[in-house]
């Protein structure tokens, strides 16, 4: 059975590379559903729109009748993916990994259909691999091959440490594909080496090699660095509709077509013909509908117009009761969730983006919270600080 032009367009929309297109078409022509794999290490608690790029592609395959194999890398997270890293990742505690894994299971089904998704933990097969299995796996690559990776090569040339465990990471991720007999594996462009390793190892284990599909990395709200919680430039699945809307509206205009192509099904030609603000409003509403529904999207749009175009305060301001009477401002910003880290809180203060009851604050300020006050960070984030008792 041949693949229709419409289905092929949906599958390939936004893809950076497919290895190979001919093999994918052959696999898609088969009568049985394919196993489409995505592996994610639970290294942080929140999924964000950077993850949405690949999850939407998985949903496309689901809508076409294929089975999703969502692999939570609870074993590989102990090592840490070296892709794009200039130093060895810090080791996560088992409880951290498990806590993050639980949140991933909750969040991923806001995009994927539960009944067509198989969630598996790679510790299931990697824990029982044993020393003989690990030694056999090590035979499938060489040090020279590993040093072909741009990140490993750069670290080697700078004499920056590369642990032997990091060499094992792509091998273990590749073995995941063997364990589930993956037909297609998806990942970001920074994952290409790991995905191809899976393809090679499958071949060595006498399996039909998986097709590799890479998706572009999505720049964050700063328009420069890739979206990441550590950079504070992300839009989280669990953000409120109002926060999602405001953050999308702050995305640089030049990035709008990329966001629309990778995160929605919007017609790009029609979007480009619209006024930039109208196009951005449409983009924001479309994205919120995916997570929170059409009513929430309309309400968020109306709230944005009222607060940011007319300069009014939000109708609903969340309240927060501090844990101490005279906290440092940057500690309070992290405690309230107004900033992801003290470093980001300090940066926001230095930019003049932090106000308490309308007065700008410096990062070293200490607050006396005997009365109710309004803390505002940037244009979108507002919280009512309740008196400390």
C-alpha positions in Angstrom: 0.0 0.0 0.0 1.5 3.3 -1.0 1.6 6.3 1.3 -0.8 9.1 0.3 0.6 12.5 -0.5 -1.4 14.0 2.3 -0.1 11.5 4.9 3.4 12.0 3.7 3.1 15.8 4.0 1.9 15.4 7.6 4.7 13.0 8.5 7.5 15.1 7.0 6.2 18.6 8.1 9.0 20.4 9.9 11.5 17.4 9.8 15.2 18.2 9.6 16.3 14.8 8.3 14.9 11.3 7.6 17.3 8.4 7.3 16.1 7.3 4.9 13.0 8.4 3.2 12.9 5.4 0.9 13.0 3.0 3.9 10.3 5.0 5.7 8.0 4.7 2.7 8.6 1.0 2.6 7.8 0.6 6.2 4.7 2.7 6.0 3.5 0.6 3.1 3.3 -2.5 5.3 -0.1 -3.6 6.5 0.7 -3.7 10.3 1.2 -0.6 12.6 4.8 0.5 13.1 6.5 0.9 16.4 7.4 4.6 16.7 10.0 5.2 19.5 10.8 8.3 21.5 13.2 8.0 24.5 13.2 10.7 27.2 15.4 10.9 30.2 13.5 12.3 33.2 16.2 14.8 34.2 13.8 17.7 35.1 10.2 17.7 36.3 8.5 19.7 33.6 7.9 19.1 29.9 8.0 22.3 27.7 7.3 23.3 24.2 10.7 22.1 23.1 9.4 18.6 23.9 6.1 19.4 22.1 7.9 19.4 18.7 8.6 15.7 18.9 5.4 14.8 20.8 3.3 16.3 18.1 5.1 14.2 15.5 4.4 11.1 17.5 0.7 12.2 17.7 0.7 12.4 13.9 1.9 8.8 13.6 -0.8 7.8 16.2 -3.5 9.5 14.1 -2.3 7.4 11.2 -2.8 4.2 13.1 0.7 3.5 14.5 1.9 2.5 18.0 4.0 4.8 20.1 6.7 3.4 22.3 7.5 6.1 24.9 10.6 5.1 26.6 11.4 6.7 30.0 15.1 6.5 30.5 15.2 5.8 34.2 18.4 3.8 33.7 20.1 6.0 31.2 19.3 9.1 33.3 21.8 7.8 35.9 24.5 8.5 33.3 23.1 11.6 31.7 22.9 12.2 27.9 26.2 13.7 26.8 24.7 15.2 23.7 25.6 18.9 23.4 27.3 18.9 26.8 30.7 20.5 27.4 31.2 18.8 30.7 30.0 15.5 32.3 26.4 15.8 33.7 25.9 15.6 37.4 24.5 12.3 38.7 20.8 12.3 39.6 19.5 10.6 42.7 17.2 7.6 42.1 14.3 9.4 43.9 14.7 12.5 41.7 14.6 10.3 38.6 11.4 8.5 39.8 9.7 11.8 40.8 10.4 13.3 37.4 9.3 10.1 35.6 5.9 10.3 37.3 5.3 13.8 36.1 6.3 12.9 32.6 3.6 10.2 32.5 1.0 12.7 33.6 2.1 15.4 31.1 2.7 13.4 28.0 -0.9 12.3 27.6 -2.0 15.9 27.2 -0.7 15.3 23.6 -0.6 11.6 23.0 -3.5 9.1 23.0 -3.1 6.8 26.0 -4.7 3.8 24.3 -2.1 3.9 21.5 0.9 4.6 23.7 3.1 2.0 25.3 5.1 3.6 28.2 8.2 1.6 29.2 11.1 2.1 31.5 14.5 1.2 30.0 15.6 -0.2 33.4 13.3 -3.1 32.6 15.9 -4.6 30.1 19.0 -2.7 31.0 19.0 -3.8 34.7 19.1 -7.5 33.5 21.7 -7.0 30.8 24.5 -8.0 33.2 28.2 -7.8 32.7 28.3 -10.3 29.8 25.6 -8.3 28.0 27.3 -5.0 28.6 30.6 -6.4 27.3 28.8 -7.7 24.2 27.2 -4.3 23.7 30.6 -2.6 23.9 31.8 -4.6 20.9 29.4 -2.6 18.7 31.4 0.6 18.8 35.0 1.9 19.0 36.6 4.8 20.8 37.4 6.3 17.4 33.7 6.3 16.5 32.7 8.0 19.7 35.3 10.7 19.2 33.7 11.5 15.9 30.9 13.1 17.9 31.3 16.9 17.8 30.7 17.3 21.5 33.2 14.5 22.5 35.7 15.7 20.0 35.6 19.3 21.3 36.0 18.0 24.9 38.8 15.7 24.0 40.7 18.5 22.2 40.3 20.8 25.2 41.4 18.0 27.5 38.1 18.1 29.3 37.2 14.9 31.0 34.9 12.4 29.3 33.8 9.5 31.5 33.7 5.9 30.2 30.0 5.9 31.3 29.3 8.7 28.7 30.7 6.4 26.0 28.2 3.8 27.1 25.2 6.2 26.9 24.6 6.0 23.1 25.1 2.2 23.2 22.5 1.8 25.9 20.1 4.1 24.1 20.7 2.1 21.0 20.0 -1.1 22.9 16.5 0.3 23.8 15.7 0.1 20.1 16.8 -3.6 20.1 14.7 -4.4 23.2 11.5 -3.0 21.7 12.3 -3.7 18.0 11.7 -0.1 17.0 10.7 0.7 13.4 11.2 4.5 13.6 12.9 6.6 16.2 12.4 10.3 16.6 14.6 12.9 18.4 16.1 16.4 18.1 18.9 17.2 15.7 21.3 17.0 18.7 20.3 13.3 19.1 21.4 12.2 15.6 24.5 10.3 16.8 22.5 8.4 19.4 19.7 7.6 17.0 22.0 6.3 14.3 23.8 4.1 17.0 20.4 2.4 17.6 20.1 1.8 13.9 23.6 0.2 13.7 23.1 -1.9 16.8 19.8 -3.2 15.5 21.5 -4.3 12.4 24.2 -6.1 14.4 21.5 -7.9 16.4 19.9 -9.1 13.1 17.0 -6.8 13.3 15.6 -4.5 10.5 17.2 -1.1 11.2 15.0 1.7 12.4 14.4 4.8 10.4 15.8 7.9 12.0 13.8 11.1 12.0 15.3 14.3 13.5 13.4 17.4 14.4 14.8 21.0 14.7 15.6 22.3 18.2 13.2 25.0 19.2 14.7 28.3 20.3 13.2 29.7 23.5 11.7 33.1 24.4 15.0 34.8 24.0 15.1 33.8 20.3 18.7 32.6 20.6 19.3 29.6 22.9 17.3 26.4 22.6 14.3 26.2 24.9 15.4 24.9 28.3 14.3 25.2 31.9 17.9 25.9 32.8 17.9 29.0 30.6 14.6 30.3 31.9 13.3 30.7 28.3 10.7 28.0 28.2 6.9 27.6 28.0 5.9 24.7 30.2 3.0 22.3 29.6 1.8 23.1 33.1 2.0 26.9 32.8 -1.4 28.5 33.2 -3.3 29.5 29.9 -2.5 33.2 30.8 1.2 32.5 31.2 1.3 30.4 28.0 -0.4 33.3 26.1 1.8 36.0 27.4 5.0 34.0 26.7 4.0 33.2 23.2 3.2 36.9 22.6 6.8 37.7 23.7 8.4 35.3 21.2 10.4 37.3 18.6 8.4 37.9 15.4 11.1 36.2 13.3 10.5 32.9 15.1 6.7 32.8 14.6 6.8 30.7 11.4 9.0 28.1 13.0 6.8 27.9 16.1 3.7 27.6 13.9 5.2 24.9 11.7 6.6 22.8 14.5 3.9 23.3 17.2 0.6 23.6 15.2 -1.2 22.7 12.0 -1.7 26.3 11.0 -1.5 27.2 7.3 1.9 29.0 7.2 1.1 31.0 4.0 -2.1 32.4 5.6 -0.2 33.2 8.8 2.5 35.1 7.0 -0.1 37.2 5.2 -1.6 38.4 8.5 -0.5 41.4 10.6 2.3 40.1 13.0 0.2 40.8 16.1 -2.9 39.1 14.7 -0.8 36.2 13.6 0.8 35.9 17.1 -2.6 36.0 18.8 -3.8 33.2 16.5 -0.7 31.2 17.2 -1.0 31.7 21.0 -4.7 30.7 21.0 -4.0 27.6 18.8 -1.3 26.4 21.2 -3.4 26.9 24.3 -6.3 25.1 22.8 -4.1 22.0 22.5 -3.6 21.9 26.3 -6.5 23.8 27.9 -9.3 24.1 25.4 -10.9 26.8 23.3 -12.6 28.5 26.2 -9.4 28.9 28.1 -7.6 30.2 25.0 -10.3 32.9 24.5 -10.2 33.9 28.1 -6.4 34.2 28.1 -6.5 36.3 24.9 -9.1 38.7 26.6 -7.0 38.9 29.8 -3.8 39.7 27.8 -5.6 42.5 25.9 -7.0 43.9 29.1 -3.8 43.8 31.1 -1.1 44.5 28.5 -2.8 46.6 26.0 -4.9 48.7 28.5 -2.4 48.6 31.4 -4.8 47.1 33.9 -4.1 44.5 36.6 -5.2 40.9 36.1 -8.7 40.0 37.3 -7.3 37.0 39.2 -4.1 37.5 41.1 -2.8 34.3 42.8 -2.0 34.6 46.5 1.2 33.3 48.2 2.1 33.1 51.9 5.8 33.5 52.4 7.7 31.1 54.7 9.5 33.9 56.7 8.9 37.5 57.6 11.9 39.2 56.0 13.0 37.1 53.1 15.5 38.1 50.5 13.8 39.2 47.3 15.6 36.7 45.0 14.8 33.8 47.4 11.1 34.9 47.4 11.0 35.0 43.6 12.2 31.4 43.4 9.9 30.4 46.2 6.9 31.9 44.5 7.9 30.4 41.1 8.4 33.9 39.6 11.9 32.9 38.6 13.4 29.5 38.0 16.6 30.2 39.9 18.4 32.9 41.9 20.6 33.7 39.0 17.6 34.4 36.8 15.9 36.4 39.7 19.0 38.5 39.9 19.1 39.1 36.2 15.4 40.2 36.2 16.1 42.6 39.0 19.1 44.1 37.2 16.9 44.6 34.1 14.4 46.6 36.2 11.7 44.0 35.6 10.8 43.5 39.3 8.3 45.7 41.2 6.8 45.6 44.7 3.6 47.7 44.9 4.7 49.5 41.8 8.3 50.3 43.0 11.3 48.7 41.3 13.4 46.5 43.4 17.1 45.6 43.5 18.1 41.9 43.8 19.7 42.4 47.3 16.5 43.8 48.8 15.0 42.3 51.9 11.2 42.5 52.3 9.3 43.1 55.5 6.0 41.3 54.9 3.7 42.6 57.6 1.1 43.9 55.1 -0.3 42.6 51.9 1.8 43.5 48.8 1.8 42.9 45.1 4.9 41.5 43.6 5.2 41.9 39.8 7.9 40.4 37.6 8.0 41.5 33.9 4.6 42.2 32.3 3.0 38.8 32.9 3.8 37.5 36.4 1.9 38.9 39.4 1.4 37.5 42.8 -0.3 38.8 46.0 2.0 38.4 49.0 -0.1 37.7 52.1 1.1 39.1 55.5 3.4 36.9 57.4 1.9 35.8 60.7 
